[in-house]
Every structure is written in structure tokens, then in C-alpha cells.
Amino acid sequence: MAAYIVATVQITDPVKFGDYVKAITGLSEKHGGEYVVRGKVAEVLEGDVNPEERVVVSRFPTAEAAIAYAKSPEYKAGAKLREGAGTVQTRLLVDPA
């Protein structure tokens, strides 16, 4: 069953946030993940959404692979680099198809 990590991101310090991005580059793929989409919100269609927000959707072959990525020591070390550089909210979605 495919699983998706959906992250919403608001960056306040692009330089510091860039250190985090460099640290985790390639890590998703090591866990079988692939980026489906990543980018800035093009237009708010409904709700209270920051128009500067970024959205990242990554697909993994299983929920276990997605969780292994998110809980890996490498990811956790990278996440520490983004402290104070913005906010990140992540969700795990499982596709029952």
C-alpha cells in the first residue's frame, strides 16, 4: 500500500532552512521515496492559508518506509538544522488502493 508524507512549510530564514534541505537531500530516496510535488502555493482556493506556504508531497512504497524515513537518525539530525528557520507540519496518508 502506497503511503504519502505531506508537509506544509513556512520558511522564515531561507539560509538556515537551506542547511536542512542540503542535509536531507537524497534521504527520501534511500527509503524508497520519491517527490510527487513540491513548491510554493500558487493560489489559495479556500481556507486560512499563508500564500507563502510551501507544500511537499513524497510517495513511499509503504507506510513503514515513510515512517522509517521520518524517524531516521539522519532526518532527525537534519531537522535540528532547521530549528528557528520556519515551521514544518507533516502528515502520513495511506492509499488503500
Backbone as a printed PyTorch tensor [residue, N CA C, xyz], in Angstrom:
tensor([[[  0.8290,  -1.1810,   0.0000],
         [  0.0000,   0.0000,   0.0000],
         [  0.8770,   1.2500,   0.0000]],

        [[  0.7110,   2.1000,  -0.9780],
         [  1.4950,   3.3320,  -1.0490],
         [  1.1460,   4.2480,   0.1160]],

        [[  2.1290,   5.0010,   0.5350],
         [  1.9360,   5.9720,   1.6150],
         [  2.5720,   7.2840,   1.1810]],

        [[  2.0050,   8.3620,   1.6950],
         [  2.4720,   9.6930,   1.3290],
         [  2.7680,  10.5030,   2.5780]],

        [[  3.8830,  11.2070,   2.5440],
         [  4.1470,  12.2210,   3.5630],
         [  3.8090,  13.5560,   2.9160]],

        [[  2.9010,  14.2810,   3.5560],
         [  2.5060,  15.6030,   3.0790],
         [  2.9920,  16.6090,   4.1090]],

        [[  3.8240,  17.5300,   3.6600],
         [  4.3730,  18.5440,   4.5630],
         [  3.9500,  19.9320,   4.0940]],

        [[  3.5810,  20.7580,   5.0550],
         [  3.3580,  22.1710,   4.7790],
         [  4.4720,  22.9270,   5.4990]],

        [[  5.0410,  23.8810,   4.8020],
         [  6.2560,  24.5320,   5.2670],
         [  6.1160,  26.0430,   5.1480]],

        [[  6.5010,  26.7260,   6.2070],
         [  6.5900,  28.1830,   6.1800],
         [  8.0180,  28.5500,   6.5860]],

        [[  8.7530,  29.1220,   5.6610],
         [ 10.1650,  29.4330,   5.8670],
         [ 10.3240,  30.8740,   6.3310]],

        [[ 11.0650,  31.0390,   7.4370],
         [ 11.3370,  32.3830,   7.9510],
         [ 12.8040,  32.7740,   7.8000]],

        [[ 13.6850,  31.7870,   7.6720],
         [ 15.1170,  32.0280,   7.4850],
         [ 15.5890,  31.1170,   6.3570]],

        [[ 15.5610,  31.6070,   5.1130],
         [ 15.8990,  30.7600,   3.9710],
         [ 17.3120,  30.1740,   4.0100]],

        [[ 18.2690,  30.9080,   4.5270],
         [ 19.6470,  30.4070,   4.5720],
         [ 19.7340,  29.2140,   5.5160]],

        [[ 19.2170,  29.3660,   6.7050],
         [ 19.2420,  28.2840,   7.6890],
         [ 18.4030,  27.0940,   7.2090]],

        [[ 17.2600,  27.3730,   6.5980],
         [ 16.4170,  26.3030,   6.0920],
         [ 17.1420,  25.5540,   4.9750]],

        [[ 17.9480,  26.2580,   4.2170],
         [ 18.7370,  25.6300,   3.1570],
         [ 19.7130,  24.6000,   3.6940]],

        [[ 20.2430,  24.8240,   4.8900],
         [ 21.1440,  23.8450,   5.5150],
         [ 20.4080,  22.5280,   5.7740]],

        [[ 19.1610,  22.6470,   6.2050],
         [ 18.3170,  21.4650,   6.4310],
         [ 18.0810,  20.7260,   5.1150]],

        [[ 17.7360,  21.4730,   4.0810],
         [ 17.4700,  20.8490,   2.7790],
         [ 18.7080,  20.1090,   2.2820]],

        [[ 19.8700,  20.7180,   2.4050],
         [ 21.1230,  20.0590,   1.9930],
         [ 21.3480,  18.7820,   2.7850]],

        [[ 21.0650,  18.8280,   4.0830],
         [ 21.3140,  17.6770,   4.9590],
         [ 20.4310,  16.4780,   4.6210]],

        [[ 19.2150,  16.7210,   4.1380],
         [ 18.3150,  15.5940,   3.8740],
         [ 18.2140,  15.2390,   2.3860]],

        [[ 18.9430,  15.9500,   1.5360],
         [ 18.8960,  15.6600,   0.1070],
         [ 19.2960,  14.2060,  -0.1380]],

        [[ 18.4400,  13.4790,  -0.8590],
         [ 18.6860,  12.0770,  -1.1850],
         [ 18.2030,  11.0870,  -0.1460]],

        [[ 17.8490,  11.5600,   1.0320],
         [ 17.4400,  10.6570,   2.1130],
         [ 16.1080,   9.9810,   1.8260]],

        [[ 15.1590,  10.7090,   1.2990],
         [ 13.8580,  10.1290,   0.9580],
         [ 14.0370,   8.9520,   0.0030]],

        [[ 14.8630,   9.1530,  -1.0050],
         [ 15.0970,   8.1110,  -1.9990],
         [ 15.7290,   6.8660,  -1.3820]],

        [[ 16.5880,   7.0410,  -0.3850],
         [ 17.1990,   5.8930,   0.2980],
         [ 16.1580,   5.0270,   0.9980]],

        [[ 15.0040,   5.6120,   1.2820],
         [ 13.9180,   4.8840,   1.9350],
         [ 12.8210,   4.5080,   0.9420]],

        [[ 13.1350,   4.5920,  -0.3420],
         [ 12.1700,   4.2230,  -1.3720],
         [ 11.2120,   5.3280,  -1.7470]],

        [[ 11.4540,   6.5400,  -1.2700],
         [ 10.5460,   7.6550,  -1.5200],
         [ 10.8570,   8.3890,  -2.8070]],

        [[  9.8690,   9.0980,  -3.2840],
         [ 10.0390,   9.9710,  -4.4360],
         [  9.1430,  11.1820,  -4.2480]],

        [[  9.6280,  12.3230,  -4.7050],
         [  8.8240,  13.5360,  -4.6050],
         [  7.7400,  13.5110,  -5.6720]],

        [[  6.5070,  13.7640,  -5.2530],
         [  5.3840,  13.8670,  -6.1730],
         [  5.2140,  15.3250,  -6.5880]],

        [[  5.2850,  16.1970,  -5.6100],
         [  5.1770,  17.6360,  -5.8730],
         [  5.8570,  18.3800,  -4.7370]],

        [[  6.4420,  19.5090,  -5.0670],
         [  6.9990,  20.4020,  -4.0460],
         [  7.0710,  21.7970,  -4.6360]],

        [[  6.5440,  22.7280,  -3.8740],
         [  6.5690,  24.0930,  -4.3610],
         [  5.7090,  25.0090,  -3.5210]],

        [[  5.7560,  26.2710,  -3.8790],
         [  5.0010,  27.3110,  -3.1830],
         [  3.5420,  27.2690,  -3.6240]],

        [[  2.6540,  27.5870,  -2.7140],
         [  1.2290,  27.6560,  -3.0260],
         [  1.0400,  28.6600,  -4.1570]],

        [[  0.3600,  28.2370,  -5.2180],
         [  0.1280,  29.1110,  -6.3690],
         [ -1.0400,  30.0580,  -6.1220]],

        [[ -2.0720,  29.5250,  -5.4620],
         [ -3.2550,  30.3300,  -5.1790],
         [ -4.0350,  29.6640,  -4.0580]],

        [[ -4.4910,  30.4450,  -3.1130],
         [ -5.3340,  29.9290,  -2.0330],
         [ -6.7600,  29.8750,  -2.5600]],

        [[ -7.3210,  28.6810,  -2.5840],
         [ -8.6780,  28.4970,  -3.0900],
         [ -9.7200,  28.5080,  -1.9880]],

        [[ -9.2980,  28.0910,  -0.7840],
         [-10.2440,  28.0540,   0.3310],
         [ -9.4610,  27.9530,   1.6330]],

        [[ -9.9760,  28.5880,   2.6550],
         [ -9.3920,  28.4620,   3.9860],
         [ -8.3600,  29.5320,   4.2980]],

        [[ -7.8690,  29.4500,   5.5320],
         [ -6.9060,  30.4100,   6.0530],
         [ -5.5060,  29.8480,   5.8370]],

        [[ -4.9600,  30.0800,   4.6670],
         [ -3.6620,  29.5420,   4.2880],
         [ -2.7230,  30.6940,   3.9780]],

        [[ -1.5190,  30.6050,   4.4940],
         [ -0.4960,  31.5900,   4.1810],
         [ -0.1080,  31.4120,   2.7080]],

        [[ -0.2570,  32.4380,   1.8860],
         [  0.0640,  32.2920,   0.4710],
         [  1.5490,  32.0460,   0.1970]],

        [[  2.3890,  32.2400,   1.2030],
         [  3.8290,  31.9700,   1.0580],
         [  4.1820,  30.5310,   1.4420]],

        [[  3.1930,  29.7760,   1.8880],
         [  3.4170,  28.3960,   2.3200],
         [  3.9170,  27.5340,   1.1650]],

        [[  4.7170,  26.5790,   1.5080],
         [  5.1890,  25.5850,   0.5330],
         [  4.6000,  24.2310,   0.9210]],

        [[  4.3820,  23.4050,  -0.0820],
         [  3.8220,  22.0760,   0.1500],
         [  4.7530,  21.0590,  -0.5010]],

        [[  5.0290,  19.9810,   0.2330],
         [  5.8660,  18.9010,  -0.2750],
         [  5.0960,  17.6010,  -0.0900]],

        [[  4.9640,  16.8370,  -1.1660],
         [  4.3120,  15.5310,  -1.1120],
         [  5.3170,  14.4990,  -1.6010]],

        [[  5.5950,  13.5090,  -0.7490],
         [  6.5140,  12.4330,  -1.0960],
         [  5.7650,  11.1040,  -1.0350]],

        [[  5.9900,  10.2540,  -2.0300],
         [  5.3490,   8.9410,  -2.0900],
         [  6.3570,   7.8750,  -1.6820]],

        [[  5.9060,   6.9410,  -0.8430],
         [  6.7170,   5.8160,  -0.3950],
         [  5.9780,   4.5240,  -0.7120]],

        [[  6.6950,   3.4210,  -0.8750],
         [  6.0190,   2.1690,  -1.2180],
         [  5.1120,   1.6380,  -0.1000]],

        [[  5.4620,   1.9680,   1.1400],
         [  4.6680,   1.5050,   2.2900],
         [  4.6980,   2.5590,   3.3910]],

        [[  3.7480,   2.4460,   4.3010],
         [  3.7430,   3.3360,   5.4650],
         [  4.9980,   3.1170,   6.3040]],

        [[  5.4390,   1.8790,   6.3940],
         [  6.6360,   1.5760,   7.1880],
         [  7.8650,   2.2930,   6.6290]],

        [[  7.9750,   2.3360,   5.2970],
         [  9.1130,   3.0290,   4.6770],
         [  9.0510,   4.5290,   4.9590]],

        [[  7.8510,   5.1060,   4.8900],
         [  7.6870,   6.5340,   5.1670],
         [  8.0450,   6.8580,   6.6110]],

        [[  7.5980,   6.0130,   7.5150],
         [  7.8880,   6.2260,   8.9350],
         [  9.3780,   6.0470,   9.2140]],

        [[  9.9990,   5.0610,   8.5620],
         [ 11.4380,   4.8440,   8.7420],
         [ 12.2230,   6.0770,   8.2970]],

        [[ 11.7930,   6.6910,   7.2090],
         [ 12.4310,   7.9280,   6.7390],
         [ 12.2750,   9.0310,   7.7860]],

        [[ 11.0410,   9.2660,   8.2210],
         [ 10.7530,  10.3720,   9.1380],
         [ 11.3990,  10.1910,  10.5030]],

        [[ 11.6330,   8.9560,  10.8910],
         [ 12.2120,   8.6960,  12.2150],
         [ 13.6930,   8.3300,  12.1620]],

        [[ 14.2780,   8.3940,  10.9640],
         [ 15.6860,   8.0180,  10.8300],
         [ 16.5910,   9.0220,  11.5440]],

        [[ 17.7250,   8.5420,  12.0400],
         [ 18.6770,   9.4500,  12.6900],
         [ 19.1450,  10.5660,  11.7520]],

        [[ 19.2830,  10.2500,  10.4630],
         [ 19.7280,  11.2550,   9.5020],
         [ 18.6910,  12.3650,   9.3460]],

        [[ 17.4140,  11.9840,   9.2940],
         [ 16.3720,  13.0010,   9.1670],
         [ 16.2960,  13.8470,  10.4340]],

        [[ 16.3450,  13.1970,  11.5740],
         [ 16.2580,  13.9370,  12.8370],
         [ 17.4210,  14.9290,  12.9750]],

        [[ 18.6130,  14.5240,  12.5400],
         [ 19.7660,  15.4330,  12.5850],
         [ 19.5550,  16.6180,  11.6410]],

        [[ 19.0220,  16.3390,  10.4740],
         [ 18.7270,  17.4140,   9.5280],
         [ 17.6780,  18.3690,  10.0660]],

        [[ 16.6350,  17.8040,  10.6900],
         [ 15.5450,  18.6250,  11.2240],
         [ 16.0520,  19.5930,  12.2950]],

        [[ 17.0700,  19.1890,  13.0330],
         [ 17.6300,  20.0920,  14.0520],
         [ 18.2310,  21.3410,  13.4060]],

        [[ 18.7270,  21.1900,  12.1870],
         [ 19.3330,  22.3330,  11.4880],
         [ 18.3100,  23.3960,  11.1020]],

        [[ 17.0410,  23.0060,  10.9950],
         [ 16.0210,  23.9810,  10.5760],
         [ 15.3520,  24.6730,  11.7560]],

        [[ 15.7300,  24.3270,  12.9830],
         [ 15.1380,  24.9730,  14.1530],
         [ 15.3400,  26.4810,  14.0610]],

        [[ 14.2480,  27.2240,  14.2070],
         [ 14.2930,  28.6680,  14.1090],
         [ 14.2710,  29.1980,  12.6810]],

        [[ 14.1650,  28.2860,  11.7060],
         [ 14.1830,  28.7020,  10.3050],
         [ 12.8080,  28.6380,   9.6630]],

        [[ 11.8120,  28.2150,  10.4350],
         [ 10.4580,  28.1070,   9.9000],
         [  9.6760,  27.0420,  10.6380]],

        [[  8.5050,  26.7670,  10.1270],
         [  7.6810,  25.7210,  10.7170],
         [  7.3660,  24.6720,   9.6560]],

        [[  7.3310,  23.4390,  10.0990],
         [  7.0220,  22.3160,   9.2230],
         [  5.9770,  21.4650,   9.9190]],

        [[  4.9280,  21.1400,   9.1980],
         [  3.9050,  20.2330,   9.7040],
         [  3.8240,  19.0760,   8.7150]],

        [[  3.9000,  17.8510,   9.2260],
         [  3.8590,  16.6880,   8.3390],
         [  2.7020,  15.7720,   8.7130]],

        [[  2.2170,  15.0870,   7.6770],
         [  1.1270,  14.1310,   7.8430],
         [  1.4680,  12.8810,   7.0600]],

        [[  1.0080,  11.7440,   7.5400],
         [  1.1580,  10.4810,   6.8170],
         [ -0.2130,  10.0810,   6.3040]],

        [[ -0.3010,   9.8660,   4.9910],
         [ -1.5240,   9.3970,   4.3780],
         [ -1.2510,   8.0330,   3.7620]],

        [[ -2.1870,   7.1050,   3.9140],
         [ -2.0380,   5.7780,   3.3440],
         [ -3.1150,   5.5880,   2.2740]],

        [[ -2.6820,   5.1590,   1.1000],
         [ -3.5880,   4.9400,  -0.0260],
         [ -4.0540,   3.4850,   0.0140]],

        [[ -5.3190,   3.2240,   0.3030],
         [ -5.7830,   1.8450,   0.4100],
         [ -5.9260,   1.1370,  -0.9300]],

        [[ -5.7600,   1.8590,  -2.0330],
         [ -5.9070,   1.2310,  -3.3630],
         [ -4.7310,   0.3750,  -3.7050]]])
